[in-house]
Amino acid sequence: MSGREYELVITLKSDLCAGSGYAYAGIIDSDVCYDAYGFPYIAARWLKGCLREAAELIGLKSRETGELFGNPGEDAVKGIHIDNAYIENYGELRRDYEMLEEKYRRYITPQSILAQFTTVKAQTRIEKNGVAKDGSLRYIRTVNHYSPSDRDKEMRFYARVTLPEGREEQWLQPMERIAKALRHIGMNRNRGLGSVSCRLLPCEGSSAAGAGPVNVEEDGDYILKYCVRNTAPLAMSAASDLKTEKYISGRSVLGFFAGAYLRLDGKSAEDEEFRDIFLRSKVKFGGLYPAGKPQGEKADIFYPAPSYINQLKKTKRYVNVSKKIPRTEEEADRLGVEAACASGNGNQPKRLKGKFICLKETGQGAAKILVKEPDTDIVYHHTKKSKKQRSSDGNLLYTAEVLRAGQLFAGEIRGSGRYIRLLAELLEGSTLRFGKSKSAQYGTCVLADRPVILRAKGEKRTYKGGNRILAVLESDAIFTGPYGYTVRCDEVREQIKESLGVKEKACTETDEEIYAEIETGLLSGYYSKWNLQRPAVPVVKAGSTFEFKLEEELSVEEDALWTGGNNGEGFGRLRIVDNNAGDCRVELSEEGERTTAEPPERAAELFRRIIVEEARERLLLQASQKRLELANPAALGRIMLMLSESVNAWPDDSRGQYEDFSRRISSIKSTDPRDKADGALREWICGPEGYEGGLKYAEYVEDLRELYDGLLRDGHSEDAFDKEMYRLWSTYLMAAFVQEKYSLKQKEGSHGTER
């Protein structure tokens, strides 16, 4: 279905700053790209631009470069697809961090991980007279040349590259040459940064886990359930070009499957099969919504929060606003609800905008909820020499919101057996890409679990006459009235009533009001085939809710509730909620996502280094409070020189350093410096027994020992943490000496001022 995949292997030959566009005033002026876990990466769109430059460098013609990398304004993606370039074993490192126990999270943070891979450098401009120019000091963060776990191993990044389908042989050799020609990337390439070596290698990625052999009857009614994880950020079209929808719409899912179908040999848009599946709504493509852990057909799916569930502003309790909400604590007591549900004194209910909810039914019409909000990031992009921009030089720096990589989205497709079986095969054999900028950096997804094909059971649920029900839109809906599209509440409510077959009972004066809340929006899109904008269509937004009081019993097949038009594109999915039992309270479910703590595998060495770094920082702080109380600064300088010489004489032997320094200070002829230096060695570092007497400063880091030992695996000795701490003795002592040196200078300065 998709073109053949390769890996672009980027080996650093120097430090690298692949700029993200971010800056932190007074701290960092140019930052690198890194994910939510602190692992650095090279952005795909930026990398694609570098490859295009390399293609021009080796002499590819403009037409060939355009075919391979695309041209502005093209109606479809025809060239290569390229993903972000991540560090080696990125997936395993990320998983290890996600599985960390809470006790580690205090020290092993995204910033501490980033610090292991990067360095902050300072640079300034020097005038002709040799003096730094005022205001020219800048700080830049760079990715280190060598791996933090192995100082002799150069850092490598890996980017997945897909060559155009059917033209792999034609473009493989040019792409290999382009990769070899890419020798410098990033900022400050002419100042020692960004030297790289690149190779294009065949990818040995495993095939997707498909739905497998299923006995599917061609004319039966089936549901295909599946869950995907976005391995790259998602930029889903929204009302604003700089925003993203928080889910993958049914229209996007349909577009993906239509493209995969047309890539099959012998298939075209003129086929009756194509028309039935994608144009005549004989298959309903539901959207992909945020999900909990992948669990096949039992995965928790979170739909846009319904309007009837609100959160109180102060007490943060969830309430059902279609029921009576008390204003005062006295009224709450009369209604039998807790005082925290009272909406008086500024504790008014607020809509859950941008959040998604999974209803967990508990029986007898009651339900609890899980609440989720997809993670988003703000990214920076820089367009160069684009004629479409109004800037004088044709360049533009802009920001955009994207869905963060690594999240789960689940959904379902419903149709006849022969179509569902075909779609399951397309799902298995295609590379999943959704949203904008799919050719670079965005849109790539993988199956997170084995898809499931289920026979639609057609089971119905019954609601008693006289009860109240809520009809909740789980997706946007399109309705038409006498004069075209409509979003009028009364007309929309009437159409939903007809689609459900509801016979409504008239309300008396003593009854509570019938609840209805509608949110509207505009649906726009793009015809890629004709390179034209779709006409804007008014829609009723997901989460809009309408209440009905039943006159007689209602039976509905809840898995097949749709209303309005364009159901094949995922519009108009309904859910019925029994609103007859209970009060205004909405309880949170305790079935949240639970992760089982497992010892890290690939990231264990990285995490141990972070624990050691935390111990080092803590010891430096303690050392700054130590004093030798030497009166002679020259004597202190000689002691510091002895310590440096001992460290240099025994670079990899902490015991040799200790014994060598002990011999050196014993040779000092002056009694006071010798005794105080020897006392510092015995009292601050080791006891009277010497190096074997144990570390005096171990008490400051004893709580870190348990964390460090918990990261050890078979083959590591139990005293590994002690060995790490012994390596820090000279650092600890030197920090104390440096602080003593500055104290003596400060005293000298104060004496000079007094005179």
N, C-alpha and C positions, 0 to 999 in steps of 0.2 A: 504494500500500500504506500509506504513512505520510501524515500530514497535511502541508499546505503549510508550507514552512520560510521563516523570516524572520530578520533580524539585528537585534538590539537594540544600537544604537550609543550608547555612553556616553562623552561628552566631559567631561573634567575642567575645572571652573571654579575649582578651588582644589586644594591638596594633599589627599591621600586616605589614610585608614588603614582599609582593609577587614580587620579583625583576623582572624588565623588561630588565635588561642588560645595560640600559643607565647610563651614568655618566656625570657630568658636572664639569670639572676641577676646583678645588678650591671651589666649591659650594656644590655639592652633589656627593658622591662616589657610592651610591647604590640607585636607584630610583624605585618607584613602577610603575605598569602599569596604565595608564589613557588614556582616549580617547581624541578626538579633542576638546571636550567641557569642559574637566577638571574633568570628573567623573571617579573615580578609578574603576578598575575591576580586576578580577583574570583570567589570561590567561588559556584557556581550555587545551592546551597541557601540560602546567605545572601542572594543577590540575589533569589531567588524570594520570600523573606520580605519584602523591601523592596517588591517589586511588589505583594504582597498588601496591605501597609499602604497603598500608593498607591491601590489599588482601593477600599479602605474610605474613603479620603480623598475620592474623587470621587463617593461615594455609591452604589456598587454594593451590591446587597442581599446578605445573608448567603448565600442560596441560590446566587446567581450567582457569588459569590466562591468558594464551595465547588466548584461545577462547573468553574470555570476553573483553580483552584489545588489542588484536591483536599481531602479531609477525612481526619482521622485514622481508621485502621481500615478504610478502603475496600478492597474485594476486588480492585480492579484500577485501573490508572492510566487516568484518563479525561480529565484536563485537559491543560494545556500541558506540553511537555517543554522544558527549558532547560539549556543547557550552560554551563560556565565561561566567563567573559568574559576573553578574552586581548587582549594589545596588538596593534596593527596589524602585519600581516605576520609574525605569530608563527611560523607553520609554516616560513617561509623562514629566519627568524632562528635557529630551533632547528636546522634542517638545516645551516646554515653553521657553527654551533658544533660539531655532531657531526663535521663533515668537517675540522676544524682539525688541522693537523699538530701532532705532539707538542711541538715546540719552542715553540709558542705557549702550551701549556697551563700553563706555569709562571706566566705573568702574566695570561692571559685565563681566569679561573676563574669559577665561579658567583657567588662573593662579589664579585668585581670587576665583573661584569655587573650584579649587584643594586645596587651602589653608584652606577652610572650612572643608575639609574631612581629611586632613593630617597634620603631624607635622614633622619638621626636627630635628633629634636628633644627638648629637655628641658623639663619643666614642673614647677611646684611650687605648693603652696598658700600663699597669703599671709594671715596673720591680720589682725585688725582694727587691730592696732598697726603694720601695715606690715612685719612681720618674717615670714620664711618659717617655716612650721611644721616642726618636727623630723620627719624620716622621711618627708616628703611628696614628695621629689624623684623624678620618674619620667621614664623615657626611652621615647619612642614613635617607631617607624619609619613614615614616610609615603611614599607614591608621589608623585613630583614632579608639579607642575601641567603643566610643559612637557616636551616630548620631549628626550632627551639629544642627539639628532642635529640638532635644529632648535629653538633656544631660543625661536623665535617661534611654534612650533606646539604647540597644546595636546594633551596625551596623550589617546588614544582607546582604548577597549576594545570588543571585539565579542563578543557572545554569540549563539549559534544558538538560535532559538526555534521550536518546532514547535507549531502550533495543532491542536486536536483534529480528527481526521479526519472529514470530512463536515460540519463545523460552522465551517469557516474564515470564511465570509461573516458568520456570526452573531457571531463573537468578534473579528474583525479590527478593527472600529471601537472597541470597548471597550478592546482591547489598545493601540491607538494612543493613546487618551486616557490610559490608565494609564501608558504610557511617558512621555508629556509631563508627567504629574503627578509623576513621580519626580524630585525636585529636590535631595534631600540623602540621602546614604548614608554608612555607615561610622561610625567613632567620632568623638566631639567635634564633632558637627554644629553645635552652638551655640557653638563656639569657633573658627570659621573654617575647619574642615576639611570635606571631603565634599560640596562644592557641585558638582553635575553637571547636564548637559543630556542628555536621552535622546530617541532616536527609534527607531521600529520601521520597518524598510525591507525590501522583498522581497529574498530571498536568491538570488544567482545561482550557487550552488554547482553544480559539475559533477556529472553523474550517475555512479553507480558503474560500474566496468568489469565487465561481466558475462561469463558463459562464452561468449557469442557463439553464432552458429548452428553447431550440431553435429549431424551425422547420427546420431541415436540411435534404435536399434530399441526398440520398446516392451517387448518381452519379454526383451531382453538384460540381462546383469548389468553394471552400470556403477558407477564410483567418481567422486564429485565431490570434488575437492581444492581447497582455498581457504585463503587467509591473510588475517588481519585485523590491523589496528593499532588499539589503543585510544586514541582521541583524548581520552578522559577517564579518570580513575581507575576501577578496577573493584573493587566490593565483592561478592565471591562468597561465598555462604553456606558457613559452616564449622561445626564442632562448637561453637565459641564465637562469640557474637554480635559480639565485639570483634575477631575474627580474620577473615582471608580465605583461601580456597583460592588456591593459586598458579597455577591454570589454570581454564579454562571447561569445566565438566562437560558430558558428553553430554546429561544431563537438561536443562540450561539451553539447550543448542543446540536440542533438540527443542521446548522451550517457546517459543523465539523463532520457529521455523518454524511451529508450530501457531498462534500468534497471527497471524503474517503470512497464513497460509492462511485463517483465519476472517475476516480483513478484506477478502477478495476478495468481490466482488458475487456473490450467489447461492450462496455456500458456507456450510456449517454443520457442526457436530460430528456430525450424524446421517448424513452422507454415507458411503457405503461406502469411498470413496477416502480420506477422513479417517481412518476406522478402520484401514484397511490400513496407512497411512503411520505414524500416531502411536500406535495402540493395539495392533496385532497384530504388531508387530516385523517387518513385511515390509521395512522400511527400518531400517538400523542407523546411528544418529547418533553418530559418534565425537566425543569432546571436542576442544576447541581447546587445544593445549599450546604452551609457549614455543617459538619458532622462531628460526632464523637469518635471513639475508637472504631476502626472497621470491624464489623461483626456480621458481615453478610446481610441477610434480610433483616436482622435485628439491630442494625446500626441506628443510633440516635441521630435524627435529622432535625436541624434547627431552621424553622421558617421565620420570615419577618414577623416581628412582635405584633400581635393583634392589638387593635386600638382599645379593646375593653380591658386589657391588663395594663395598669399604670403602677408607678412607684411613688410613694409619698416622699415629698421633698426632704423632710427632716429626719423622720424615723426610718426611712429606706425600706418600709414594708411594701409588699406588693398587694394590690387590691383590684377587685373586679368592679369597674366603675359603672357597669350596667345594673348593679344592685345598689341599694341604699347605703351610703357611706356616712357614718356619724360625724357630726361637727364637733361635739364636745365629749369629754370623758363620761359625763353623765348619760348622754345619749348612747355612747358605746356600751355602757354597762347595761342599759335597757335592752339593747339589741343582742347582748351576749357575746360581744367581741372585745378584744383587748383594747386598752386605752390608746396604744400606739397606732391604732387604725383611725383615730379621730383626725379629721382633716382641718381642724381649726388652728388658729395661731400660726398661719403661714405654712402649715404642713399639707399643702394642697397636692393632689395627684398630678404626675407628669407623664407624658407619653414616653415610651421606651424607643426613642428614635435611634436608628442605626443598630439596634440590638435584635437578636434572633432568639426564638423560644422553642423548646421541645416540650410538648405536653405529655406527661406520664400519667395515664389513667389509673386510678386506684380503686375503682369499683363504685357502684351506686351513684353514678353521675359525677363523682368527685375526681379531681385531678391535681397533680402537683406539676411544677414547672422546673426546667433547667434553663438557665439564661447564658447566652454566649454572644460575644462581640468579636467579629473577625479582626485580626491584626492587620494594620496598614502601615505603610512607610511613605515618606516624602522623598522623591528622587529628583536629582538635577540632571538636565540634559543641555547640551550645547550644540546648536545647529551652526554650520559654517557655510557661508557664501550661498545662502538660500535666497533665490529671487523673490520668494513669497513674503519674506520678512521686510518690514518697513525700515529697519535700522540702516544707517548710512553705509556701514561696511558689510551688510548682509549677514551679520552674526547675531545670535540671540541665545541668551541663557534663560531657561525656564524650568519650572518645577511641575511635578505631577504626582498624584496620589496613586499608589498601587497596593494590591493585596500582598502581604508578606509571604514569602516562599515557605513551604513546609506545612501547610494547613490541609485539612481534609475537607472534601466536598462530596456529598452523596446525592443520588437521585434515582429516578426510574423512568423507564420507557414502556408504554403499553400499546399492544397491537396484536394482530393475528400471528399465529405460530410461524408461518413461513417468513414473515418480515422480521420478527424478533430474532429468529435464528440467523438471518443474514446480518442484522445489526450487531449481534454478539460476535460474529466472525470479524466484522469491520472493527469492532472495539478491540479485539485481540490482536489484529494485525496492523494497526495504525499507530503512529505516534500522536498522542493527544496534544492538541494545541488550541487554546481559546483566547479570544480577546484581541487587543491591538498589539502591534509590533511583534508578531509571532516569529518573524524571521531572525530576530536578535533580542536576547535578554529576557523577553516576556513570553508568557503563555504556555510553556511546556508543563505537561502533567503526566503522571504515570498511574497505573492501576494500583491502588493501595491494598486491595483484597480481591479474592476470586469473585467475579461477577456471578450472580445467581439468577436463573430463569425459573419463575414460578407460574404455575397455572392459576389464572384468576378464578378464585373460588366462587365469586358472585354472592358471597354471604351478605345478608342484609342486617341492618340494625334498626330496631324499632323504638320510636319515641311515643309516649302515651299522649292521648288527647288531653288538652288542658295544660300541658307542660310548656315551658318556654325553651326555645333553642336559639343558639347563636350560629349564624352562617358566616364563617370567617374566610376571607380570600387569602389563600396561601401563596398566590402569585398574582401579578398584575392581570387585569381583565379588561377586555375591549367590548363595549356595548354599543348597539345602534338603536336609534329611536326613529320617529317618523320623519325627522329632517336630517338624518345622518348620524354621525357618532354622538353619543351622549354620555355625560357624567352626572346628570341630575340624580339626586339621591332617591327621589320617589320612583323614577323610571328604572333605575338600576335595581332597586329593591323589588319592584314588581317582576322584573325579568328573572331574578334569582328565585323568587317565590314560584314562578311558573316552572323553572327548570327543576326544582325540587319536588314539585307537585304538592306544595303546602296549601292546605285549607286553613285560613286564619280565623281565629275566634275574636270577636269584637271585645274590646276592653271596656270595663265599667269605670265609673268615676272613682271608685275606691282602688282600682288597680294601679300599680306603678306604671310609669310611662314606658312605651316600647322604645328600646335603645337602638340607635343607629348612628354610626360615625363613619364618614367617608373621607378619604384623602385622594386627591386627583393629581395627575401629572401629565407630561407630554412624552410620547414615545417617538424617538427619532432613530434613524439608522442610515445604512449606506449600501447602495447596490454596487458591489465591487465589480460585477460583470460589465456594467455600463458606466462605472466611475461617476455615479450620481448620488446625491443625497436623497434619502427616502422622505416622503411627505410626513410632517409631524401629525401624530394621531393622539387624541386625548384618551387617557386610560384611568381606570380606577386602581389605585395602588394596593399592593399586597398589604394585608393587615386590616383593611377596611372591614367593618363588622356590622351585621344587620340581625336584629332580634325578631323572632316570630313567636306568637302565642298560638299553639296548635288547637284547632277545633276538634280534630279527630286524629286517630293514630297515624303516624307517618313511618313508612319503611323505606330506607334508602340503602343502596350499595355504596358504602363509604369509600371504597377504593376507586370508584368511577364517578365521582362528583365533579362535574365541570359546568361552567356557565359562560355565557357570552360567546364571542367569536374567536377565531384563530386558536382553537384548542390544540391543534397539531403543533403549534410553536410554544406550547406550555402556558398559554394565557388562560385564566379563568378557573384555576384549580380551587376547589372548595373543601372546607372541613366543617363538620357539624359538631357543636359542643353543647352538651346538655346543661342548661342554665337554670334548672328548676331547684336543685338541692343546694344547701349551704348558704353562707352569708357572703359578705364582701371580701373576706380574706382569701388570698391566694398563697398557698404554701410552696416553699422551695423543696424540690426533691433532694434526697440525700444520695442519689445515685450518680454523683458527679464522676468525672473521669478520674479513675484511680490508677496510679502508676506503681508498679511493683519495683522496689529498689533492687538494682542488680549492680554488682561491682563493675566498674568500667573496664573495657578491654583495650581498645585502640588508644584511648585518651588517658590511660592511667599515668603514663610517664609525664604527660603535659600537666595533669592535675597535681602530681607530686611536686613538680617544679613550682607551681603556684603556691602550694603550702610552704615550701622551703623559702620562697620569696617573702611570704607573709612573716615567717619566723625571722628572716633577715631584717625586715623593716622594724619589727618589734624590738629586736636586739639593738639596732642602731639608736632607737629612741631611748632605750635604757642606758646605753653607753654614753649618750650625751649628758647624762646626769652624774657621771663619775668624775672624780677629780684626784690628781696626784698631789696637788698642793706643792708643786716645785716652785722655788723662788727664782731659778735661773732659766730663762728661755732657751739659752744655748744648750743646756743639758737636755732639755726636752727635745730639741731638734736632733741631737745625736742619738737619743733613744729611738726616735721615729725613723731615723736613717737605718739603725740596726734592724728594726722590725722589717723595713722594706727589703734590706739585703737578705735577711733570712727567708722571706717569702720567695724572692727571686732565686735563691740558691736551691730551694726545694719546692719547685712549682706545683707538683702533684702529690706531695707528701705532707699532710698537716702535722704528723708527729715529728718528722724531721725539721719542719719549720719551728715547732715549739722548742725542741731540744737545742736547736742552733741558736735561737734567740735567747734562751736561758743561759747558754754559754757566753754569749756576747755581753749580756748585761752583767754577768759575774766578773767580767774583765774591767768594768768601770772602776777607776781608782777612787773617785769621790764617794764618800760613804752615803751621803744623803740621797743623791740620784740613784745609786745602785740599790739601796735598801727599798726605796719607794717603787722603783721599777719592778724589783723582785716581788715586793708585796702585792703590787697590782696583778702580777702574773699568778700568784698563789691565791689571792683573795677574789679576784674577778673571774679568772679563767678556770684553773684547776686547784685542787687542795694541796696540802703539804706533800702528799704522795706523788705529786707531779702529774704527768700526762695520764697515767692510769687511775688517778684519783677521782675521775668523773668531772663533769662540767658544772661549775658554780652557777652559770647563767641559764642552765637548763630549766630552772623553775619558771622562767619567764615565758617559756614556750611549751610547757608540759601538756597543755590542753590540745596542742597541735599534733602531738605524738599519736593519739588515737586516730585522728583523721588521716594522717600519713600512713599508718599501719593498715587502715581499712582499705587503702588503695593498692596494697601489695598483693602480688600473686605468687604462685608457686615458683620457687627458684630464687626468691629474695630472702636475705637473712633478716632475722627479727631486729637486729640492731642497725638497720639501714638508716633510720632517722637519726640515731646517735652519730653515725658517720657523717651525715650531712651537717649536723650541728658542729662537729669537730672542725669541719672545713671552714667554719665561720669565725673561729677564735681570733684570727689575725684581723679580720674585718672589724670585729667587735672592739678589739684593743686599739686599733688605729683610729676608730671613730672617737673613742674616749680621749686619745692623745690630741686629735685635731681640735676637739672642743676645749681641751686644756690650753692649747696654743692660742686660740682666739680669746680665751679668758685672760691670759697673761697680757696679750696686746691691748685688750680693753683697759686693764689696770694701768699699763704704761701710759695710755692715752689720757686717762683721768688724772694721773700724777702730773703729766706735762701741763694740763690745763690749769691745775692748782698753782703751779709755779708762775 
